[in-house]
Amino acid sequence: MLTLYDDVFSPYARKVRIALYEKGLPFERVRGLHGDCNRSDFVHVNPRAEVPALVDGDFSLYDSTIICEYLEDRHPEPAIYPHDPRLRAECRLLEDLADSQLDAATYAVAIVEHGRREQHRALHDAAGLDLRRLYDDLERRLGGEPFFCGEFSVADMALGPHLMAAAFLGFPLGPAKHTGLTRWLERVQERPAVARDNAEVIETLQRLQEEGRPAFDPHRVQWRSDRLEWVIKNGFAEWFAEEMRAGRSFFPVTVAH
Ligand SMILES: N[C@@H](CCC(=O)N[C@@H](CS)C(=O)NCC(=O)O)C(=O)O
């Protein structure tokens, strides 16, 4: 039996759950994140204590990209990567775009506007500008096809959750400008594996709202790599310095695996 350390809302965990559903692989779940940072109760699975992480018997691994590749190697059918070398590389490039650029453009704004319920006009505008650039690029790369790389693949699994999150945060696709992408997102959400995962995300969101509980602690925030690069590159270094001074920023723990 596979065990997945995950979080309902993490787009990286969502990608892995969708891959597991697509492949029809049963798995148990352990909730990895509890709204605080620098936990050490699953560093035996992921030394950075990030979700997702997977345990397969006596082997544990982490990072959504590496997990998806492992699942494909171990359970090749049904395939979640194209076989053609160029399409396969394009699939990985799109996954990388989702996980590094789309994620980074929405991270700070999610903390401030969704988490803290505060307005930050400059942050909002910078995220909007960057997301429009990415949407335009994706519209062009999709080229009106049903999916990005032929059949439904890891590219679609990675992009879908990030684009849904961006829309939820107030950055929807422009239906007139991104017609192909808009249709693609509808198609992706009809996919049984995605619909199943969406249902849990929506149900959990509704429950948290009813209970008046936040999805995460917006005053204890974990930062890393691309998310930090986005903040500095877009002129919010001073904002971030204040986050650090106020003790609201954390970085992944590092212990030996
Ligand atoms: N490169 C990693 C990134 C995973 C990641 O950033 N996970 C976040 C959740 S979206 C996390 O676990 N953060 C720890 C925390 O917020 O305490 C992957 O692809 O799995």
The ligand as an SDF file (V2000), in Angstrom:
LIG
                    3D

 20 19  0  0  0  0  0  0  0  0999 V2000
    9.0080   21.1150   -5.0890 N   0  0  0  0  0  0  0  0  0  0  0  0
    8.0470   20.5970   -4.1530 C   0  0  0  0  0  0  0  0  0  0  0  0
    7.2890   21.7590   -3.5140 C   0  0  0  0  0  0  0  0  0  0  0  0
    6.3400   21.3050   -2.4170 C   0  0  0  0  0  0  0  0  0  0  0  0
    5.8260   22.4770   -1.5700 C   0  0  0  0  0  0  0  0  0  0  0  0
    6.2300   23.6270   -1.7150 O   0  0  0  0  0  0  0  0  0  0  0  0
    4.9120   22.1430   -0.6500 N   0  0  0  0  0  0  0  0  0  0  0  0
    4.3730   23.1360    0.2580 C   0  0  0  0  0  0  0  0  0  0  0  0
    2.8610   23.1530    0.2010 C   0  0  0  0  0  0  0  0  0  0  0  0
    2.2580   23.7970   -1.3270 S   0  0  0  0  0  0  0  0  0  0  0  0
    4.7330   22.7470    1.6850 C   0  0  0  0  0  0  0  0  0  0  0  0
    4.7320   21.5830    2.0320 O   0  0  0  0  0  0  0  0  0  0  0  0
    5.0330   23.7350    2.5370 N   0  0  0  0  0  0  0  0  0  0  0  0
    5.3250   23.5100    3.9180 C   0  0  0  0  0  0  0  0  0  0  0  0
    4.5620   24.4150    4.8380 C   0  0  0  0  0  0  0  0  0  0  0  0
    3.8190   25.2860    4.3470 O   0  0  0  0  0  0  0  0  0  0  0  0
    4.7150   24.2430    6.0730 O   0  0  0  0  0  0  0  0  0  0  0  0
    7.1090   19.6270   -4.8690 C   0  0  0  0  0  0  0  0  0  0  0  0
    6.9750   19.7060   -6.0960 O   0  0  0  0  0  0  0  0  0  0  0  0
    6.5760   18.7310   -4.2080 O   0  0  0  0  0  0  0  0  0  0  0  0
  1  2  1  0
  2  3  1  0
  2 18  1  0
  3  4  1  0
  4  5  1  0
  5  6  2  0
  5  7  1  0
  7  8  1  0
  8  9  1  0
  8 11  1  0
  9 10  1  0
 11 12  2  0
 11 13  1  0
 13 14  1  0
 14 15  1  0
 15 16  2  0
 15 17  1  0
 18 19  2  0
 18 20  1  0
M  END
$$$$
